[in-house]
């Protein structure tokens, strides 16, 4: 392993429903494995049975436009859910490849109407849930 092979987030890119979001600062999407406890007679350990998956994430954006207000606000006021697809690409030119993932059935959890502070660049944090994902490109581990 060489230090140059470590992927730097500076090279990350993001699309929402095919539109590039150049003001993106960060993206995180995680899948939690939901489990139910299982007990057996004569065994002191609690075992676990997988009963589902839960996808959660967040976007962090420079506040450069009203992108998220336009995307979410009208549906929210009408009691409708905004559902979209996010594609993430991380392709550091000095690393061993690129990783792309499509995140499906993205549903935003909240909308920031206003948030600003004197002498501070504006940012937006946009939490979301999702129901599926697919890796479009992966980076193979290198055997040393």
C-alpha positions, 0 to 999 in steps of 0.5 A, a space after each residue: 500500500 502506498 499513501 498515493 493510493 488512498 482516495 481523497 474526498 476532494 475528487 468526489 462528485 454527486 448527481 441528484 436525478 442526473 443533475 450534477 451538484 457541484 456545490 457538494 462538500 460531503 456525502 455519507 450513506 450507510 446501511 444498518 443491519 436490523 436484527 432481532 435477538 434469539 435465545 436458546 436453552 442452555 446457551 448464555 449468549 444472545 444470538 441475532 437474526 437479521 430482520 431487515 436493512 435501513 439506509 440513511 445518509 446525509 448531504 453537505 452542500 455549500 449554500 450557493 443556490 436554492 437547489 434543495 428548496 426547489 427540489 423539496 419544498 413544493 412536495 413537502 407543502 402538498 404532503 408529498 414525498 420527494 423521491 430521487 436517485 443519487 449517484 456518487 463518484 469518487 475518482 482520485 486521479 492518483 488512486 487505483 481506480 474509481 468507485 461509483 454507487 447509485 443510491 435509490 429511493 432517496 427520500 429527504 427527511 427535512 428542509 432547511 428554510 433559512 440558516 446563516 451567520 455573519 462572516 460565515 460561508 453558508 452550508 446546508 446539511 440534508 439528511 435522507 433515507 434510502 431503500 436500495 443501492 447498486 455499485 456501478 464501479 468498484 476498486 479491487 483490493 491489491 494483493 501485496 
